[in-house]
Amino acid sequence: MIYLAEFFLHLLVFMAGAGIFSFLNVVIYRLPRKISFVTGRSHCPSCDATLRWYDMVPVFNWFYLRGRCRDCGAKISFRYPAVETLGGVLALLCMHNFGESAGAIAAFAFLGVLTVVALVDADTMEIPNGLVIGLLIIAAAAWGCGLEPGWRERLIGFACVSVPMLLLTLAIPGAFGGGDIKLMAAAGLFLGWKLCLVATFLAIVGGGLYGIYLLAAHKKGKKEHFAFGPFLCAGMAVALFWGEQILEWYLGLFRF
């Protein structure tokens, strides 16, 4: 009975996370198009048919409908169930890492906004200020609830990456986008300086490898830019869950 109860608890948490990220799919689609994501029923972007409630079960319905609109048969991007699945997985990770606490809710909210930032930036090469403000609000709420890290680490985190990025951009125009700089300031206020540095390191490694791939495949020229926000967001997500272990492993390389 205990295992059955745990299974249903995990299933409930997964579906809750997937459901919230299903809404974030709407935000990701509508925000760059200047469409309200607060009002208006969900609809097919191809035929504009309003989606029925039973067609909006996260993850399951995409596979049930074989990735097509029930009304017009147009293909529905695999991104939708992928984002919903990501939401479910992140909800479970938050529960296991932070327990049933305010910290888990704050972490999940932080990751939700990061997901929107990453995909909007990937689509448009822009990070809307509203999303950065959302991260600042989440960081302030976590700070106000007394969650770790402490206020000193948060304030240092606010500046430890964003200020060097700003100075580098002033020296080399176009080195970083303004959205990336503001993103790191808001994220540093949530993560603290240690995890913010870990996240930045991971993003630089991941973005560097991706840039090498683009050059080798002749998909980008040396002076062409690509969205760096998704790598920053991925680095922050990894740092949130495993940053302390990564930092301890890295520092251990220099201990004799």
HELIX and SHEET records of a PDB file:
HELIX    1   1 ILE A    2  ARG A   30  1                                  29    
HELIX    2   2 LEU A   31  ARG A   33  5                                   3    
HELIX    3   3 TRP A   53  ASP A   55  5                                   3    
HELIX    4   4 PHE A   60  TYR A   64  1                                   5    
HELIX    5   5 ARG A   79  PHE A   98  1                                  20    
HELIX    6   6 ALA A  102  THR A  124  1                                  23    
HELIX    7   7 ASN A  129  GLY A  144  1                                  16    
HELIX    8   8 TRP A  151  CYS A  160  1                                  10    
HELIX    9   9 SER A  162  ALA A  171  1                                  10    
HELIX   10  10 GLY A  178  LEU A  191  1                                  14    
HELIX   11  11 TRP A  193  ALA A  216  1                                  24    
HELIX   12  12 GLY A  229  GLY A  252  1                                  24    
END                                                                             
